[in-house]
């Protein structure tokens, strides 16, 4: 989860789905005809408790339409402002993959891939290729685009050219002019969001989305929520458990975020995490006597030289787009999410050192969902809009500069990039509605918290922290590289998760895989 500009964790879906070679970021497939006869759909809700004043939302009847093989899509109405349930409403778009064993179906499993800003619909659409048979047989898999995201009522801020400029702006300013330019881009972004999405901006916090999730739970007829959240989705799940502890059913939080940390603490930890991941890449590369050198130090030196040189001399990319230092860093970070991407990182760095930035630009574009005709979705905008509400940040350039030495000490390579990304929320038109705090979720059922020892984006320590905070948290440790655990190919983790979700087999104690 990135608490600043989209420099990390724009969307975990990018590496778990499109990065794994399956159909990437596909749009809704199939026609829009209603499909009441597919399977034996359970009665709609509401089920479980209904908060006061919200009965009409929990009781709404949905029109599920065919949108793919064994898949249905629908639109849900929720309040814009939960303190004013009779006021304006917004829409959420959701996709359901029907359980294969209709007779043995045990409920709905809601899924969130991360971000904030990633599409839950896309994760659900590809669930048949990603999830294990026990989950596909026993659950309807439902993914939705959270408020502000994708096909739900979206946050919109900038056009393609403006977003290109913002993302490519020097992320580590060296002088007053560059600081002014970075601050200017942040102000343009904030003003654009206020102009185009002003009514929505105060209401896209994770707390709002957690309340939406409970409406969805009630509508599908489940008295308790079954949930699999990845990366930022773990923060959403933990927030739900805090707000509705008695409504928690079987919950898995994979690639966990520690809600007690400040944004500065998170930024420094992420910088260190990407340092560790780059070290692992360099060691692997050196052992193979790769294109970048035969020793770890040699590989790292070449990466550092590439980043340094691109500051003053951007690389040629494709067409009229130059590969600035910001895009070089994004091109480095993206492949660190998944070990299978390391050969692409090696080739991109080698080409960059030879004066060709096309491969680095391609990696950065995958990370930010930049297509030849523009951005595929609004994830770059939504991540900032959500995080500026969720995580109070620094409020001035002098305050940021005072924190900069701590970031640099934590990670000379990535620390400054994460520190300066705080600029995004300095001019935000809406005040945050949250402060960092521990989440206990007293009275909930057991919650599985998954952490990977060398996860660059959500460091393992975060999973430990969340598991220990939760009154009924159980820690599942995956020893390995890359971001998140369930879809990593680790058989031990897979068995633990699927046995828990599909059969209710709760581990008696923490597990190491």
C-alpha positions in Angstrom: 0.0 0.0 0.0 1.4 3.3 -1.0 0.4 6.3 1.2 1.6 8.9 -1.2 1.8 9.2 -5.0 1.6 6.1 -7.2 5.2 5.1 -6.8 4.5 1.7 -5.1 1.6 -0.6 -5.0 -0.4 1.1 -7.7 -2.2 -2.2 -8.0 -1.2 -5.6 -6.8 -3.3 -7.0 -9.6 -0.7 -5.8 -12.1 1.7 -8.5 -10.8 -0.6 -11.1 -9.7 -2.7 -11.2 -12.9 -1.2 -9.5 -16.0 2.3 -10.3 -14.8 1.5 -14.0 -14.6 0.7 -14.3 -18.2 -3.1 -14.7 -18.0 -5.5 -12.3 -19.7 -4.6 -8.9 -18.4 -7.0 -6.2 -17.2 -9.7 -7.5 -19.5 -12.9 -5.6 -19.9 -16.3 -7.1 -19.1 -16.9 -9.9 -21.6 -20.1 -11.1 -23.1 -23.5 -9.6 -23.6 -25.7 -7.8 -21.1 -28.7 -10.1 -21.1 -30.1 -11.1 -17.8 -29.3 -14.6 -16.7 -31.7 -15.8 -14.0 -31.2 -19.4 -14.9 -27.5 -19.7 -14.4 -26.9 -22.1 -11.5 -29.1 -22.0 -8.5 -28.5 -18.5 -7.1 -29.1 -18.2 -3.4 -31.8 -15.9 -2.2 -30.7 -12.3 -1.9 -30.3 -10.7 1.6 -30.4 -9.0 3.8 -28.8 -11.3 6.2 -27.2 -10.5 9.6 -27.5 -7.1 11.2 -28.6 -4.0 9.3 -27.3 -0.6 10.6 -30.0 1.9 11.3 -31.2 3.9 8.4 -29.6 1.7 5.8 -32.3 -1.0 5.2 -33.1 0.1 1.7 -29.5 -0.5 0.6 -29.2 -3.9 2.3 -32.6 -4.9 0.9 -32.1 -3.8 -2.7 -32.6 -6.5 -5.3 -29.9 -6.8 -7.9 -30.1 -7.5 -11.6 -27.3 -9.9 -12.3 -26.4 -10.0 -16.0 -24.3 -12.5 -17.8 -20.8 -11.1 -18.4 -18.7 -14.2 -19.1 -18.7 -18.0 -18.7 -20.3 -18.8 -15.4 -20.0 -15.1 -14.4 -22.5 -12.4 -13.6 -22.2 -8.7 -13.2 -24.4 -6.1 -11.5 -24.6 -2.5 -10.1 -25.2 -1.7 -6.5 -26.4 1.5 -5.0 -24.8 2.8 -1.8 -24.9 6.2 0.1 -22.3 8.8 -1.0 -22.2 9.8 2.7 -23.1 7.2 5.3 -24.0 9.9 7.8 -26.7 11.1 5.3 -28.2 7.8 4.1 -31.2 9.6 2.6 -29.0 11.8 0.5 -27.1 11.4 -2.7 -26.1 7.9 -3.8 -23.2 6.4 -5.9 -22.8 3.1 -7.8 -20.5 0.1 -7.3 -19.9 -2.4 -10.0 -19.4 -6.0 -9.1 -18.7 -9.4 -10.8 -19.6 -12.8 -9.5 -18.0 -16.2 -10.5 -20.6 -18.8 -9.6 -19.5 -21.7 -7.4 -19.0 -24.9 -9.4 -20.6 -27.0 -6.7 -24.0 -25.3 -6.5 -25.4 -27.9 -4.1 -22.4 -27.7 -1.8 -22.0 -23.9 -2.0 -21.2 -22.4 1.4 -21.5 -18.7 0.6 -19.7 -15.8 -1.0 -16.0 -15.1 -0.9 -15.4 -11.4 -1.4 -11.9 -10.5 -2.9 -9.9 -7.3 -3.1 -6.5 -7.3 -4.9 -5.0 -4.1 -3.4 -4.1 -0.7 -4.5 -5.9 1.3 -3.3 -7.2 1.7 -6.8 -7.1 -1.9 -8.2 -10.2 -3.5 -9.7 -11.8 -6.3 -7.7 -13.9 -7.1 -10.8 -10.8 -8.0 -12.7 -9.5 -10.3 -9.9 -12.8 -12.1 -9.8 -12.9 -12.4 -13.6 -9.6 -14.2 -13.5 -10.3 -16.2 -10.3 -10.8 -19.4 -12.3 -7.2 -19.2 -13.5 -5.8 -18.1 -10.1 -7.6 -19.6 -7.2 -7.6 -23.2 -6.0 -10.4 -25.7 -6.8 -11.7 -25.8 -3.2 -12.5 -22.1 -3.3 -14.0 -22.2 -6.8 -16.2 -25.2 -5.9 -17.5 -23.9 -2.6 -17.8 -20.1 -3.0 -19.4 -17.6 -5.3 -16.3 -15.4 -5.8 -17.3 -11.7 -5.8 -15.0 -8.8 -6.7 -16.1 -5.2 -6.9 -14.5 -2.0 -7.9 -14.5 0.0 -4.6 -16.0 3.5 -4.6 -13.8 5.9 -6.5 -12.3 3.1 -8.6 -12.8 1.8 -12.1 -16.3 1.1 -13.2 -17.8 2.2 -9.9 -18.4 5.9 -9.4 -14.8 7.0 -10.1 -12.4 9.7 -9.0 -11.2 11.6 -12.0 -8.5 14.3 -11.9 -6.3 14.7 -14.9 -6.2 14.0 -18.7 -3.6 11.6 -20.1 -1.0 14.3 -20.9 -1.3 15.9 -17.4 -1.0 12.5 -15.8 2.1 11.7 -17.9 3.7 14.9 -16.8 3.0 14.3 -13.1 4.3 10.7 -13.1 7.4 11.7 -15.0 8.3 14.7 -12.8 11.6 14.5 -11.0 10.8 12.7 -7.8 14.0 13.7 -5.9 14.4 17.5 -6.5 17.9 18.8 -6.3 17.3 22.5 -6.1 14.6 25.1 -5.4 13.3 25.1 -9.0 12.8 21.3 -9.0 11.0 21.5 -5.6 8.7 24.2 -7.0 8.0 22.0 -10.1 7.1 19.0 -7.9 4.9 21.0 -5.7 3.3 22.6 -8.8 2.4 19.2 -10.2 0.8 18.1 -6.8 -1.3 21.3 -6.8 -2.4 20.7 -10.4 -3.5 17.2 -9.4 -5.3 18.3 -6.3 -7.1 21.1 -8.2 -8.1 18.7 -10.9 -9.5 16.2 -8.5 -11.5 18.9 -6.7 -12.9 20.2 -10.0 -13.8 16.9 -11.5 -14.6 14.8 -8.4 -15.2 17.3 -5.6 -18.4 15.7 -4.3 -16.8 12.3 -4.1 -13.4 13.1 -2.6 -14.5 13.3 1.1 -16.1 9.9 0.8 -13.5 7.5 -0.6 -11.8 6.5 2.6 -11.2 2.9 3.5 -13.8 3.3 6.3 -16.4 4.2 3.6 -15.4 1.2 1.5 -15.6 -1.1 4.5 -19.2 0.1 5.0 -19.9 -0.7 1.4 -18.5 -4.2 1.9 -21.0 -4.8 4.7 -23.9 -3.7 2.4 -22.6 -6.2 -0.2 -22.4 -9.0 2.5 -26.0 -8.3 3.5 -27.3 -8.2 -0.1 -25.9 -11.6 -1.1 -27.5 -13.2 2.0 -24.4 -14.1 4.0 -24.8 -13.5 7.8 -21.0 -13.2 8.1 -18.3 -11.9 5.7 -15.9 -14.4 4.0 -13.0 -12.3 2.6 -9.6 -12.6 0.9 -7.8 -9.3 0.7 -4.3 -8.8 -0.7 -1.9 -5.9 0.0 -4.0 -2.8 0.6 -6.9 -5.2 0.7 -5.6 -6.3 4.1 -6.0 -2.8 5.4 -9.6 -2.8 4.1 -10.2 -6.2 5.7 -8.8 -5.1 9.0 -10.9 -1.9 8.9 -14.0 -4.0 8.3 -13.1 -6.2 11.2 -12.7 -3.1 13.4 -16.1 -1.7 12.4 -18.0 -5.0 12.2 -16.2 -7.6 14.4 -19.2 -9.8 14.9 -19.8 -9.9 11.1 -16.4 -11.4 10.4 -16.6 -15.0 9.1 -13.5 -16.5 7.4 -11.0 -13.8 6.6 -7.6 -14.0 5.0 -5.3 -10.9 4.9 -2.4 -11.6 2.5 0.6 -9.2 2.3 -0.5 -7.4 5.4 -0.4 -3.7 6.2 0.2 -2.6 9.8 -2.5 0.1 10.5 -0.6 1.4 13.6 2.3 2.8 11.5 2.5 6.4 10.4 3.0 7.1 6.7 6.6 8.1 7.3 7.2 4.7 9.1 5.5 2.9 6.2 7.5 4.8 3.6 10.9 4.0 5.2 9.9 0.4 5.6 8.9 0.1 2.0 12.2 1.7 0.9 14.1 -0.9 2.9 11.9 -3.6 1.4 12.7 -2.6 -2.1 16.4 -2.4 -1.2 16.2 -6.0 0.0 14.4 -7.1 -3.1 17.0 -5.3 -5.3 19.8 -7.0 -3.3 18.2 -10.4 -3.9 17.9 -9.6 -7.6 21.5 -8.5 -7.8 22.8 -11.6 -6.0 20.8 -13.9 -8.3 22.0 -11.9 -11.4 25.6 -12.1 -10.3 25.4 -15.9 -9.7 24.4 -16.3 -13.3 27.2 -13.9 -14.5 24.4 -11.9 -16.1 24.6 -8.9 -18.4 25.1 -6.6 -15.4 28.1 -8.2 -13.8 29.5 -11.2 -12.0 29.3 -9.8 -8.5 26.5 -8.4 -6.5 28.2 -5.1 -5.9 28.9 -4.7 -9.6 25.2 -5.3 -10.5 24.1 -2.8 -7.9 26.6 -0.2 -9.0 25.3 -0.4 -12.5 21.7 0.1 -11.3 22.7 3.1 -9.2 24.6 4.6 -12.1 21.6 4.2 -14.4 19.3 6.0 -11.9 21.9 8.8 -11.3 22.5 9.4 -15.0 18.8 9.5 -15.9 18.3 12.5 -13.5 20.2 14.9 -15.8 19.9 13.0 -19.0 16.6 11.2 -19.6 16.7 8.2 -21.9 14.9 7.9 -25.2 11.8 5.9 -24.8 9.2 5.5 -27.6 7.8 8.2 -29.7 8.0 11.6 -28.0 8.2 10.2 -24.4 11.4 10.5 -22.6 12.3 8.1 -19.8 13.0 10.4 -16.8 14.5 9.3 -13.5 11.0 8.9 -12.1 10.1 6.4 -14.9 13.4 4.6 -14.5 12.7 4.1 -10.8 9.2 2.8 -11.6 10.7 0.5 -14.2 13.0 -0.8 -11.5 10.4 -1.2 -8.8 7.7 -3.0 -10.8 9.8 -6.2 -11.6 10.8 -6.5 -7.9 7.3 -7.5 -7.0 7.7 -10.9 -8.7 10.8 -13.0 -9.1 9.7 -14.2 -12.5 10.1 -10.6 -13.7 13.8 -10.5 -12.8 15.1 -11.4 -16.3 13.0 -8.5 -17.7 14.7 -6.2 -15.1 18.1 -7.4 -16.2 17.4 -6.7 -19.9 15.9 -3.3 -19.1 18.8 -2.1 -17.0 21.3 -3.4 -19.6 19.5 -1.5 -22.4 19.2 1.6 -20.3 23.0 1.6 -19.7 23.4 1.3 -23.4 21.2 4.4 -23.9 17.9 2.8 -24.7 15.1 3.3 -22.3 12.3 1.5 -24.1 12.2 -1.6 -21.9 12.3 0.5 -18.7 9.4 2.6 -20.1 7.5 -0.5 -20.9 7.9 -1.7 -17.3 6.9 1.6 -15.9 3.9 1.7 -18.2 2.8 -1.7 -17.1 3.0 -0.5 -13.5 0.9 2.6 -14.1 -1.5 1.0 -16.6 -0.3 3.4 -19.4 -1.6 2.2 -22.8 -0.7 3.6 -26.2 -4.0 5.5 -26.2 -4.0 6.6 -22.5 -4.3 5.1 -19.1 -6.4 1.9 -18.8 -8.0 2.9 -15.6 -8.0 5.6 -12.9 -5.8 3.7 -10.4 -3.1 6.4 -10.4 -5.7 8.9 -9.3 -7.7 6.7 -6.9 -4.6 5.6 -4.9 -3.8 9.2 -4.0 -7.5 10.2 -3.3 -7.9 7.2 -0.9 -4.5 7.5 0.8 -4.8 11.3 1.4 -7.9 10.5 3.5 -6.5 7.4 5.2 -3.1 8.5 6.2 -2.3 12.0 7.5 1.0 13.1 5.9 3.4 15.9 6.1 1.9 19.3 5.6 4.8 21.4 4.3 8.0 21.3 2.3 10.1 22.2 5.3 8.6 19.4 7.3 9.3 17.0 4.5 12.9 18.2 4.3 13.3 17.7 8.0 12.2 14.1 7.6 14.4 13.4 4.5 17.6 12.4 6.4 15.7 9.6 8.2 14.4 8.3 4.9 17.9 8.5 3.4 19.4 6.7 6.4 16.8 4.0 6.1 17.5 3.5 2.4 19.9 5.8 0.4 18.7 4.2 -2.8 14.9 4.4 -2.4 14.3 6.5 0.7 14.4 9.9 -0.9 11.9 8.8 -3.6 9.4 7.7 -0.9 10.0 10.8 1.2 9.3 13.3 -1.6 6.2 11.5 -2.7 4.6 13.0 0.4 4.0 16.2 -1.6 0.9 14.6 -3.1 -1.2 15.2 -0.1 0.1 18.5 1.1 -2.4 20.5 -0.9 -5.3 18.0 -0.7 -8.7 19.8 -0.5 -10.2 17.3 2.0 -9.0 16.6 5.5 -8.0 13.0 6.5 -10.5 11.1 8.5 -8.1 8.7 10.2 -5.1 8.5 12.4 -2.7 5.5 12.6 -3.8 3.1 15.4 -3.8 -0.5 16.3 -6.8 -2.6 15.2 -7.9 -5.2 17.7 -11.3 -6.3 16.2 -12.3 -7.7 19.6 -14.8 -10.5 19.4 -14.1 -11.4 15.8 -13.6 -15.0 14.6 -10.0 -16.0 13.9 -8.3 -14.0 11.1 -5.4 -15.4 9.0 -2.6 -12.9 8.4 -0.1 -13.8 5.7 3.4 -12.3 5.4 6.3 -13.1 3.1 9.8 -12.7 4.6 11.2 -10.7 1.6 8.1 -8.9 0.4 9.3 -5.6 -0.9 6.0 -3.7 -0.8 4.4 -4.9 2.4 7.4 -5.9 4.6 7.0 -9.0 6.7 7.2 -7.0 9.9 3.8 -5.5 9.0 2.2 -8.9 8.9 3.7 -9.7 12.3 2.4 -6.4 13.7 -1.1 -6.8 12.4 -1.4 -10.4 13.5 -0.3 -9.4 17.0 -2.7 -6.5 17.2 -5.7 -8.5 16.2 -7.4 -10.2 19.2 -7.8 -13.3 17.1 -5.0 -13.0 14.5 -3.1 -16.0 13.3 0.2 -15.4 11.5 1.1 -17.5 8.4 4.7 -16.9 7.3 5.9 -17.6 3.8 9.7 -17.7 3.5 10.4 -16.3 0.1 10.6 -13.4 -2.4 8.0 -11.3 -4.0 4.7 -9.6 -3.0 2.0 -11.6 -1.2 1.8 -15.3 -0.5 -1.4 -17.2 -1.6 -0.7 -16.9 -5.3 3.0 -17.4 -5.0 3.0 -21.1 -5.7 3.9 -22.1 -2.2 2.0 -25.3 -1.6 2.0 -25.0 2.2 0.4 -21.5 2.1 -2.1 -22.6 -0.5 -3.2 -25.6 1.6 -3.5 -23.6 4.8 -5.6 -20.9 3.1 -7.9 -23.1 1.2 -8.5 -25.5 4.1 -9.4 -22.6 6.3 -11.7 -20.8 3.8 -13.4 -23.8 2.2 -13.5 -26.2 5.2 -13.2 -23.9 8.2 -10.0 -25.6 9.5 -8.5 -22.9 11.6 -4.8 -23.3 12.5 -4.3 -23.8 16.3 -1.2 -21.6 16.2 1.0 -19.5 13.9 2.4 -21.4 10.9 5.7 -21.2 8.9 5.8 -22.2 5.3 
